[in-house]
Amino acid sequence: MDMSRQVQPSAVDFLVHSLLINTHYIVVRCLKILRFDVMQPLELC
């Protein structure tokens, strides 16, 4: 019982942590793309 209690929370924490990292990466990437679009709209067109 103790093993299952230790494994499940760690797995959940790992999933949440990975989701937070992926979300943060996507947000940062989108912000960089938006900044690039605002800074240099002519070159993209």
PDB file with one MODEL, atoms N, CA, C and O in Angstrom:
MODEL        1
ATOM      1  N   MET A   1       0.837  -1.207   0.000  1.00  0.00           N
ATOM      2  CA  MET A   1       0.000   0.000   0.000  1.00  0.00           C
ATOM      3  C   MET A   1       0.876   1.264   0.000  1.00  0.00           C
ATOM      4  O   MET A   1       0.573   2.246  -0.678  1.00  0.00           O
ATOM      5  N   ASP A   2       1.973   1.215   0.778  1.00  0.00           N
ATOM      6  CA  ASP A   2       2.825   2.395   0.838  1.00  0.00           C
ATOM      7  C   ASP A   2       3.465   2.681  -0.523  1.00  0.00           C
ATOM      8  O   ASP A   2       3.606   3.840  -0.913  1.00  0.00           O
ATOM      9  N   MET A   3       3.851   1.630  -1.241  1.00  0.00           N
ATOM     10  CA  MET A   3       4.482   1.821  -2.545  1.00  0.00           C
ATOM     11  C   MET A   3       3.513   2.491  -3.511  1.00  0.00           C
ATOM     12  O   MET A   3       3.889   3.424  -4.221  1.00  0.00           O
ATOM     13  N   SER A   4       2.268   2.021  -3.543  1.00  0.00           N
ATOM     14  CA  SER A   4       1.283   2.601  -4.462  1.00  0.00           C
ATOM     15  C   SER A   4       1.030   4.065  -4.115  1.00  0.00           C
ATOM     16  O   SER A   4       0.852   4.896  -5.006  1.00  0.00           O
ATOM     17  N   ARG A   5       1.016   4.377  -2.836  1.00  0.00           N
ATOM     18  CA  ARG A   5       0.775   5.768  -2.438  1.00  0.00           C
ATOM     19  C   ARG A   5       1.942   6.662  -2.848  1.00  0.00           C
ATOM     20  O   ARG A   5       1.750   7.841  -3.145  1.00  0.00           O
ATOM     21  N   GLN A   6       3.149   6.103  -2.866  1.00  0.00           N
ATOM     22  CA  GLN A   6       4.316   6.905  -3.241  1.00  0.00           C
ATOM     23  C   GLN A   6       4.426   7.039  -4.760  1.00  0.00           C
ATOM     24  O   GLN A   6       4.861   8.074  -5.265  1.00  0.00           O
ATOM     25  N   VAL A   7       4.035   5.999  -5.479  1.00  0.00           N
ATOM     26  CA  VAL A   7       4.202   6.024  -6.938  1.00  0.00           C
ATOM     27  C   VAL A   7       3.178   6.945  -7.591  1.00  0.00           C
ATOM     28  O   VAL A   7       3.531   7.731  -8.470  1.00  0.00           O
ATOM     29  N   GLN A   8       1.931   6.863  -7.182  1.00  0.00           N
ATOM     30  CA  GLN A   8       0.881   7.650  -7.833  1.00  0.00           C
ATOM     31  C   GLN A   8       1.111   9.158  -7.727  1.00  0.00           C
ATOM     32  O   GLN A   8       1.037   9.847  -8.745  1.00  0.00           O
ATOM     33  N   PRO A   9       1.388   9.697  -6.538  1.00  0.00           N
ATOM     34  CA  PRO A   9       1.616  11.142  -6.452  1.00  0.00           C
ATOM     35  C   PRO A   9       2.807  11.587  -7.295  1.00  0.00           C
ATOM     36  O   PRO A   9       2.749  12.639  -7.932  1.00  0.00           O
ATOM     37  N   SER A  10       3.881  10.807  -7.309  1.00  0.00           N
ATOM     38  CA  SER A  10       5.054  11.192  -8.089  1.00  0.00           C
ATOM     39  C   SER A  10       4.709  11.211  -9.576  1.00  0.00           C
ATOM     40  O   SER A  10       5.164  12.087 -10.311  1.00  0.00           O
ATOM     41  N   ALA A  11       3.906  10.244 -10.019  1.00  0.00           N
ATOM     42  CA  ALA A  11       3.505  10.204 -11.428  1.00  0.00           C
ATOM     43  C   ALA A  11       2.638  11.415 -11.755  1.00  0.00           C
ATOM     44  O   ALA A  11       2.802  12.036 -12.805  1.00  0.00           O
ATOM     45  N   VAL A  12       1.728  11.745 -10.865  1.00  0.00           N
ATOM     46  CA  VAL A  12       0.855  12.908 -11.096  1.00  0.00           C
ATOM     47  C   VAL A  12       1.685  14.185 -11.111  1.00  0.00           C
ATOM     48  O   VAL A  12       1.484  15.056 -11.957  1.00  0.00           O
ATOM     49  N   ASP A  13       2.620  14.291 -10.168  1.00  0.00           N
ATOM     50  CA  ASP A  13       3.478  15.478 -10.128  1.00  0.00           C
ATOM     51  C   ASP A  13       4.302  15.580 -11.411  1.00  0.00           C
ATOM     52  O   ASP A  13       4.502  16.673 -11.941  1.00  0.00           O
ATOM     53  N   PHE A  14       4.776  14.445 -11.903  1.00  0.00           N
ATOM     54  CA  PHE A  14       5.577  14.449 -13.127  1.00  0.00           C
ATOM     55  C   PHE A  14       4.740  14.926 -14.311  1.00  0.00           C
ATOM     56  O   PHE A  14       5.201  15.729 -15.122  1.00  0.00           O
ATOM     57  N   LEU A  15       3.501  14.424 -14.405  1.00  0.00           N
ATOM     58  CA  LEU A  15       2.623  14.827 -15.509  1.00  0.00           C
ATOM     59  C   LEU A  15       2.307  16.319 -15.425  1.00  0.00           C
ATOM     60  O   LEU A  15       2.359  17.030 -16.428  1.00  0.00           O
ATOM     61  N   VAL A  16       1.980  16.784 -14.224  1.00  0.00           N
ATOM     62  CA  VAL A  16       1.653  18.208 -14.064  1.00  0.00           C
ATOM     63  C   VAL A  16       2.873  19.063 -14.394  1.00  0.00           C
ATOM     64  O   VAL A  16       2.760  20.087 -15.068  1.00  0.00           O
ATOM     65  N   HIS A  17       4.033  18.635 -13.915  1.00  0.00           N
ATOM     66  CA  HIS A  17       5.262  19.391 -14.164  1.00  0.00           C
ATOM     67  C   HIS A  17       5.555  19.449 -15.663  1.00  0.00           C
ATOM     68  O   HIS A  17       5.910  20.506 -16.185  1.00  0.00           O
ATOM     69  N   SER A  18       5.409  18.322 -16.354  1.00  0.00           N
ATOM     70  CA  SER A  18       5.673  18.294 -17.795  1.00  0.00           C
ATOM     71  C   SER A  18       4.669  19.170 -18.537  1.00  0.00           C
ATOM     72  O   SER A  18       5.026  19.859 -19.492  1.00  0.00           O
ATOM     73  N   LEU A  19       3.406  19.140 -18.091  1.00  0.00           N
ATOM     74  CA  LEU A  19       2.385  19.970 -18.743  1.00  0.00           C
ATOM     75  C   LEU A  19       2.702  21.453 -18.545  1.00  0.00           C
ATOM     76  O   LEU A  19       2.541  22.256 -19.464  1.00  0.00           O
ATOM     77  N   LEU A  20       3.150  21.806 -17.349  1.00  0.00           N
ATOM     78  CA  LEU A  20       3.482  23.209 -17.085  1.00  0.00           C
ATOM     79  C   LEU A  20       4.654  23.641 -17.958  1.00  0.00           C
ATOM     80  O   LEU A  20       4.655  24.748 -18.498  1.00  0.00           O
ATOM     81  N   ILE A  21       5.654  22.768 -18.099  1.00  0.00           N
ATOM     82  CA  ILE A  21       6.820  23.105 -18.926  1.00  0.00           C
ATOM     83  C   ILE A  21       6.392  23.271 -20.383  1.00  0.00           C
ATOM     84  O   ILE A  21       6.799  24.226 -21.045  1.00  0.00           O
ATOM     85  N   ASN A  22       5.572  22.342 -20.885  1.00  0.00           N
ATOM     86  CA  ASN A  22       5.124  22.425 -22.277  1.00  0.00           C
ATOM     87  C   ASN A  22       4.294  23.682 -22.496  1.00  0.00           C
ATOM     88  O   ASN A  22       4.462  24.373 -23.501  1.00  0.00           O
ATOM     89  N   THR A  23       3.395  23.983 -21.556  1.00  0.00           N
ATOM     90  CA  THR A  23       2.555  25.179 -21.696  1.00  0.00           C
ATOM     91  C   THR A  23       3.418  26.432 -21.683  1.00  0.00           C
ATOM     92  O   THR A  23       3.206  27.343 -22.484  1.00  0.00           O
ATOM     93  N   HIS A  24       4.393  26.482 -20.774  1.00  0.00           N
ATOM     94  CA  HIS A  24       5.280  27.643 -20.688  1.00  0.00           C
ATOM     95  C   HIS A  24       6.067  27.800 -21.989  1.00  0.00           C
ATOM     96  O   HIS A  24       6.227  28.914 -22.490  1.00  0.00           O
ATOM     97  N   TYR A  25       6.560  26.681 -22.538  1.00  0.00           N
ATOM     98  CA  TYR A  25       7.333  26.738 -23.781  1.00  0.00           C
ATOM     99  C   TYR A  25       6.466  27.248 -24.932  1.00  0.00           C
ATOM    100  O   TYR A  25       6.904  28.072 -25.734  1.00  0.00           O
ATOM    101  N   ILE A  26       5.221  26.743 -25.002  1.00  0.00           N
ATOM    102  CA  ILE A  26       4.310  27.158 -26.077  1.00  0.00           C
ATOM    103  C   ILE A  26       3.989  28.645 -25.949  1.00  0.00           C
ATOM    104  O   ILE A  26       3.971  29.369 -26.944  1.00  0.00           O
ATOM    105  N   VAL A  27       3.734  29.101 -24.712  1.00  0.00           N
ATOM    106  CA  VAL A  27       3.401  30.518 -24.508  1.00  0.00           C
ATOM    107  C   VAL A  27       4.582  31.398 -24.901  1.00  0.00           C
ATOM    108  O   VAL A  27       4.410  32.407 -25.584  1.00  0.00           O
ATOM    109  N   VAL A  28       5.780  31.014 -24.467  1.00  0.00           N
ATOM    110  CA  VAL A  28       6.974  31.807 -24.803  1.00  0.00           C
ATOM    111  C   VAL A  28       7.189  31.823 -26.311  1.00  0.00           C
ATOM    112  O   VAL A  28       7.522  32.859 -26.887  1.00  0.00           O
ATOM    113  N   ARG A  29       6.997  30.679 -26.943  1.00  0.00           N
ATOM    114  CA  ARG A  29       7.195  30.615 -28.399  1.00  0.00           C
ATOM    115  C   ARG A  29       6.170  31.490 -29.112  1.00  0.00           C
ATOM    116  O   ARG A  29       6.509  32.205 -30.055  1.00  0.00           O
ATOM    117  N   CYS A  30       4.912  31.435 -28.661  1.00  0.00           N
ATOM    118  CA  CYS A  30       3.864  32.255 -29.286  1.00  0.00           C
ATOM    119  C   CYS A  30       4.171  33.736 -29.094  1.00  0.00           C
ATOM    120  O   CYS A  30       3.981  34.538 -30.008  1.00  0.00           O
ATOM    121  N   LEU A  31       4.646  34.095 -27.906  1.00  0.00           N
ATOM    122  CA  LEU A  31       4.975  35.502 -27.658  1.00  0.00           C
ATOM    123  C   LEU A  31       6.106  35.948 -28.579  1.00  0.00           C
ATOM    124  O   LEU A  31       6.074  37.058 -29.110  1.00  0.00           O
ATOM    125  N   LYS A  32       7.103  35.088 -28.770  1.00  0.00           N
ATOM    126  CA  LYS A  32       8.213  35.449 -29.658  1.00  0.00           C
ATOM    127  C   LYS A  32       7.711  35.621 -31.087  1.00  0.00           C
ATOM    128  O   LYS A  32       8.130  36.544 -31.785  1.00  0.00           O
ATOM    129  N   ILE A  33       6.810  34.734 -31.528  1.00  0.00           N
ATOM    130  CA  ILE A  33       6.267  34.833 -32.886  1.00  0.00           C
ATOM    131  C   ILE A  33       5.457  36.117 -33.030  1.00  0.00           C
ATOM    132  O   ILE A  33       5.560  36.812 -34.041  1.00  0.00           O
ATOM    133  N   LEU A  34       4.645  36.431 -32.009  1.00  0.00           N
ATOM    134  CA  LEU A  34       3.835  37.652 -32.072  1.00  0.00           C
ATOM    135  C   LEU A  34       4.734  38.881 -32.101  1.00  0.00           C
ATOM    136  O   LEU A  34       4.475  39.822 -32.851  1.00  0.00           O
ATOM    137  N   ARG A  35       5.790  38.880 -31.287  1.00  0.00           N
ATOM    138  CA  ARG A  35       6.717  40.006 -31.278  1.00  0.00           C
ATOM    139  C   ARG A  35       7.393  40.142 -32.641  1.00  0.00           C
ATOM    140  O   ARG A  35       7.583  41.250 -33.141  1.00  0.00           O
ATOM    141  N   PHE A  36       7.752  39.009 -33.234  1.00  0.00           N
ATOM    142  CA  PHE A  36       8.399  39.040 -34.548  1.00  0.00           C
ATOM    143  C   PHE A  36       7.434  39.605 -35.588  1.00  0.00           C
ATOM    144  O   PHE A  36       7.834  40.380 -36.457  1.00  0.00           O
ATOM    145  N   ASP A  37       6.158  39.212 -35.495  1.00  0.00           N
ATOM    146  CA  ASP A  37       5.156  39.711 -36.440  1.00  0.00           C
ATOM    147  C   ASP A  37       4.968  41.216 -36.271  1.00  0.00           C
ATOM    148  O   ASP A  37       4.808  41.942 -37.252  1.00  0.00           O
ATOM    149  N   VAL A  38       4.988  41.678 -35.024  1.00  0.00           N
ATOM    150  CA  VAL A  38       4.779  43.108 -34.773  1.00  0.00           C
ATOM    151  C   VAL A  38       6.021  43.905 -35.165  1.00  0.00           C
ATOM    152  O   VAL A  38       5.914  45.002 -35.712  1.00  0.00           O
ATOM    153  N   MET A  39       7.199  43.350 -34.883  1.00  0.00           N
ATOM    154  CA  MET A  39       8.439  44.070 -35.155  1.00  0.00           C
ATOM    155  C   MET A  39       8.747  44.117 -36.651  1.00  0.00           C
ATOM    156  O   MET A  39       9.183  45.148 -37.162  1.00  0.00           O
ATOM    157  N   GLN A  40       8.522  43.003 -37.352  1.00  0.00           N
ATOM    158  CA  GLN A  40       8.868  42.958 -38.776  1.00  0.00           C
ATOM    159  C   GLN A  40       7.707  42.399 -39.605  1.00  0.00           C
ATOM    160  O   GLN A  40       7.793  41.271 -40.091  1.00  0.00           O
ATOM    161  N   PRO A  41       6.635  43.158 -39.774  1.00  0.00           N
ATOM    162  CA  PRO A  41       5.493  42.661 -40.550  1.00  0.00           C
ATOM    163  C   PRO A  41       5.774  42.667 -42.054  1.00  0.00           C
ATOM    164  O   PRO A  41       5.236  41.839 -42.789  1.00  0.00           O
ATOM    165  N   LEU A  42       6.611  43.594 -42.511  1.00  0.00           N
ATOM    166  CA  LEU A  42       6.859  43.707 -43.946  1.00  0.00           C
ATOM    167  C   LEU A  42       7.661  42.520 -44.458  1.00  0.00           C
ATOM    168  O   LEU A  42       7.366  41.995 -45.532  1.00  0.00           O
ATOM    169  N   GLU A  43       8.672  42.086 -43.704  1.00  0.00           N
ATOM    170  CA  GLU A  43       9.520  40.990 -44.165  1.00  0.00           C
ATOM    171  C   GLU A  43       8.721  39.691 -44.258  1.00  0.00           C
ATOM    172  O   GLU A  43       8.961  38.876 -45.149  1.00  0.00           O
ATOM    173  N   LEU A  44       7.765  39.498 -43.335  1.00  0.00           N
ATOM    174  CA  LEU A  44       6.978  38.267 -43.371  1.00  0.00           C
ATOM    175  C   LEU A  44       6.061  38.265 -44.584  1.00  0.00           C
ATOM    176  O   LEU A  44       5.801  37.214 -45.169  1.00  0.00           O
ATOM    177  N   CYS A  45       5.563  39.455 -44.968  1.00  0.00           N
ATOM    178  CA  CYS A  45       4.674  39.512 -46.119  1.00  0.00           C
ATOM    179  C   CYS A  45       5.484  39.341 -47.405  1.00  0.00           C
ATOM    180  O   CYS A  45       4.918  39.358 -48.499  1.00  0.00           O
TER     181      CYS A  45
ENDMDL
END
